[in-house]
Amino acid sequence: MSGPTIIHADLDAFYASVEQRDDPSLRGRPVIVGGGVVLAASYEAKAAGVRTAMGGRRARALCPQAAIVAPRFAAYAQASRAVFAIFERLAPVVEALSIDEAFLDVRGLAHITGTPVQIARRLRAEVREEVGLAITVGLASTKFLAKVASGVAKPDGLLVIPPGAELTFLHPLPVTRLWGVGAVTAERLRAAGLSTVGQVARLDERVLTDLIGRASGRKLHALARNRDPRRVRRRPRRRSIGAQRALGRGPHTPRALQSALMTLVDRVARRMRAAHRACRTVVLRLRFADYARATRSHTIAEATARTATLLAVARGLLRDAGELIARRGLTLIGISLTNLCDRDAIQLALPFDRASGLDSALDELRDRFGTGAITRGAHVGREPEDWVPLLPD
């Protein structure tokens, strides 16, 4: 049996780690990037319960000793480019998932770069020496398992899943380790007595599909048995890029909907910029309490990759749908960017950092920087070829 050949590499608490790297006084201290909305948190802040996309007021209440720092796009973009240059140097095929994580295919490199384990160790060492950041690596036989391994190994770890040990490692883990299992699905599984991956794997597939739906059930059943045939590949050009979030039955406050919208726009805009694309059309997707769906879209005059512009459009679409949402209840919100075109120069901009209102934050950013962005999250792709976790780490 051949050894594991797929690496998942994920920078630890990326934005916060860059801040700690560049400011020695922040090292070892809880750090929160962003004030109005948490864009990133160091592991010291996460230990106090701070999470990405959390409101700044709640984050400060949970961790009053945290240092609150304004985000710096230029530093993050430069660090990401340096890390991906190392990825490309060590592996012939690199599949970027976001600004701070990627899959690497390291098959057949024993006489060139080294064995998979040697490459994984070298990758971690070179990222620390050349970029000054910690990176966690999972090495396994499938993309799914490599991603799970890196998640278990965090922070600043290396976890290799040897041949024959895949299910022994995977099955004791909680069901939330399966891609696509969010809070709602996890609760439904737990209500059925399914709390571990192994319990899901042992369940008949038909029972699982009856429980959570055909598409989701088939996918989770396959992943629970480590069946993931996807290869690491450079992603093809897309016609659209999207993300969505299940909200539950609610009711949901306008503030909660705005927070969810900001996070989604962040995800799709960052992924679009990573693909060197820009868009002209923003699509808002809604699912109501009666399971009916609706979309709203707006096309702007010039293609853009600026999060501030995209968020302003998305907010307008959400505002226009406010009466419908209030009457029918909202259970899912999604954003898609369409009418994509190539973009020669990607400009990821600085995030919002004022709790006094999003409009004033946008105005301030336009006055000071000409653009704005929140650049943290993950893309939700089409199944089954593009299963990517919905929520950031």
Protein Blocks (a to p, Z undefined) as FASTA:
>chain_A
ZZdfbdcdddehkllmmmmmmmmklgopacdehjklcfbdcfklmmnopaehiafklmmm
mmmmbccddddfklmmmmmmmmmmmmmmmpmbdcdfbfkbccddfehilmmnopfklmmm
mmmmmmmmmnopacdddddfbfklmmmmmmmmpghiaddddehilmmmmmmpcfklpghi
afklmmmmmmnopabfklmmmpcfklmmmmnojklmmmmmmmmnopafbccddddddfbd
cddddebjbjadfklmmmmmmmmmmmmmmmmmmnopacfbdcdddddfkopacddddddf
bdcfbfklmmmmmmmmmmmmmmmmmmnopabdcdddehiacdfbacdddddfbfkbjklm
mmmmmmmnopacddedddddddfklgccfbdZZ
